Every structure is written in structure tokens, then in C-alpha cells.
């Protein structure tokens, strides 16, 4: 019997489930014609606020702009130190450089792939000695799991900095009873199609409980406009969320809670089937991951051979991330905590991610688990 091809992320299965609702939402936007800042944008923002409990949810053009708008709102400038992990996607550090700040790279915990508070402490001390102004910290909720905020928050507070939670992969998660979006001074997320809550194009959002911060960000994302659209009161960007994407996201958010549950069932199956042959991800007590990726490690094994066997078996995989940021050409001149980031360097050599989405059927999960076990043993 020929197997149905496996997808790494199955957007088509979700679309099939809610196609009628998506089609109707798009038709409503086409009918009223308010393609920029139409009513669906405000509706989606209110839905996001209700979902996570943040006072303000602000839709924007993409997850990178969401990060940058927060840094612009805080006035990050040359000489300012902003701390972030090196084992993450480039956007986290990219925005620091774009606004003129200095990215200080911090190491991660080996079991969660998230920021190591002790490495953060070292980086802060070194930045202080270097004469940099301590500005902010950007923990990343990598692969869907919230960072260990209880450990990070006191360090940030003691240094007098702000905290921006990069939840591009983690929106929908929970940290010890707190929903992602309500932690830190603000939170950013991405609605890139492959994210747990993804649009059919680019999109992002910013969450904050501070009225003044929300007002500044809303100005910044529309060219810095004031009460008069032709009197721009600050330098801003064109960072608006398209109405069509907001309309689609309204429908996708409605099914999102059930999808998070389904993702966790897939993750549980993977953990049960693979923990004796690979290092499976650890979820902190009291936390819920959205499993943007399910990433395992096989130290001492040849990753390329494992991935080749899985490819032959029709199991798609991906490597996030083969090169930490502090090793990449554009970022290798930025400072790192201590004498290097050994954990980031180490995990980059053996991580790989398995298919993860809410519509992965039980028989496909079993086949993937069996195939991974065979590939590791080969």
C-alpha cells in the first residue's frame, strides 16, 4: 500500500476543516473594500486580548516589525545593550542592530533551548564593564515553550531594564498560570504561515498592559502619525496588519485552543516513543508549549545520515538552527557572554525537528516514531 505523503506542517488539512469560514471572511473584506485597517483588524485585536488576557493587542505587518516596534518605542540607540539568545532565528538580533543597539548574545539551557539566566547575568556584568547602557532583555520562547521567566525577571528588574518576550513561536503557550502575551513589558509574536497561529501571508502582533506604550506603538506602526495623520509626531514605519490577514486569523484563532491540545498530544506520543533513543525536549513544570517545532537531539550520532534515512522513508525533517547567530557572518562581531556560548554551539550540531501539526494522524505519528528509531539505529 502506498503511504500518503507526510507533510512537515500540514496547512492544507487545517484549511480543509475551516475553508467555508475562511472563504466567507475573505468575501466580507472584498465586499466592504477596506483593505487597510478595516474593521477586521480591530476585531482580531480584541479577540487576541480576550484569548491571552493582555490589555492591549496591536496587530502589525510581521513578527520582525513587531520586535522592532517595541525597541523603537523604548528608544534603543547606539551604545545600548540588548541581551538575547544566540540560538534563535536572526530576527531577534536583527532588530537590535537595525535600531542601532548592541546585541549581547547569551547562552541557553540544553534541555529547553531557552535563555540561561546565569549566562544572562554574566553578559550583563560584561556589558556594564564595557560601558554600555543596560537597556533590555529579549528572551525567546523557542520552539513553542515559554522561557523560564521566574528566573529571568528578577535579573532584569535588578539591572533596571525592560523585557520584551519574543513569542514568535510561543503564542498560545502558558507559563506557570500566566498566558504568553501577559509577561514582561511587552510581547511580540508572528503569524507567518508556518507558526502555530499562522496567517496566509505575513502578520504579527504586540501585546502590552501599558497604555502609554500601546499608544506609542500604534503611532509608530503608521509612520509615527499623531492625531492628525499629516502631522507625524515621531519617526515610524509602515507596519500595519492587512485586513485580509486579520479576517483569516479571526477564524484560525477560533480553532486555536483545540489545535494546541492536539499539538501536545502529538508531542506526548513522540516523547513516549523516542525518549529512550534520543534526547527529547523538556517542558518546564506548570508550562504549556505550543510546539511550533518538535526538536530532538542525538549526540554522538551522524545527523546527516539520520536525516538521509528519514528522507528515504518519506519523513520530512528540518534543522533549526544549524548555526547560532554569534557564528553567522553578520553577527559574529557582536559580544557574547563569558568566553563563548558552548551550549548553543553544541546543540546546533545535533538538533533536528520532526513533523509537527495538529492534524498528524495517530498512524502517521507511529510511522514517524518507528522511522526515527530505525534511522538512529542504522
C-alpha positions, 0 to 999 in steps of 0.5 A: 500500500502506498503511504500518503505523503507526510507533510512537515506542517500540514496547512492544507488539512487545517484549511480543509476543516475551516475553508467555508469560514475562511472563504466567507471572511475573505468575501466580507473584506472584498465586499466592504473594500477596506483593505487597510485597517478595516474593521477586521483588524480591530476585531482580531485585536480584541479577540487576541486580548480576550484569548491571552488576557493582555490589555492591549493587542496591536496587530502589525505587518510581521513578527520582525516589525513587531520586535522592532516596534517595541525597541523603537518605542523604548528608544534603543540607540547606539551604545545600548545593550540588548541581551538575547539568545544566540540560538534563535532565528536572526530576527531577534538580533536583527532588530537590535542592530537595525535600531542601532543597539548592541546585541549581547548574545547569551547562552541557553539551557540544553534541555529547553533551548531557552535563555540561561539566566546565569549566562544572562547575568554574566553578559550583563556584568560584561556589558556594564564593564564595557560601558554600555547602557543596560537597556533590555532583555529579549528572551525567546520562547523557542520552539513553542515553550515559554522561557523560564521567566521566574528566573529571568525577571528578577535579573532584569528588574535588578539591572533596571531594564525592560523585557520584551518576550519574543513569542514568535513561536510561543503564542498560545503557550502558558507559563506557570498560570500566566498566558504568553502575551501577559509577561514582561513589558511587552510581547511580540509574536508572528503569524507567518504561515508556518507558526502555530497561529499562522496567517496566509501571508505575513502578520504579527502582533504586540501585546502590552498592559501599558497604555502609554506604550500601546499608544506609542506603538500604534503611532509608530506602526503608521509612520509615527502619525499623531492625531492628525495623520499629516502631522507625524509626531515621531519617526515610524514605519509602515507596519500595519496588519492587512485586513485580509490577514486579520479576517483569516486569523479571526477564524484560525484563532477560533480553532486555536485552543483545540489545535494546541491540545492536539499539538501536545498530544502529538508531542506526548506520543513522540516523547513516549516513543523516542525518549529512550533513543534520543534526547527529547525536549523538556517542558518546564513544570506548570508550562504549556508549549505550543510546539511550533517545532518538535526538536530532538537531539542525538549526540554522538550520532551522524545527523546527516545520515539520520536525516538521509534515512528519514528522507528515504522513508518519506519523513520530512525533517528540518534543522533549526538552527544549524548555526547560532547567530554569534557564528553567522557572518553578520553577527559574529562581531557582536559580544557574547557572554563569558568566553563563548556560548558552548551550549548553543554551539553544541546543540546546533550540531545535533538538533533536528525537528520532526513533523509537527501539526495538529492534524498528524494522524495517530498512524502517521505519528507511529510511522514517524516514531518507528522511522526515527528509531530505525534511522538512529539505529542504522 
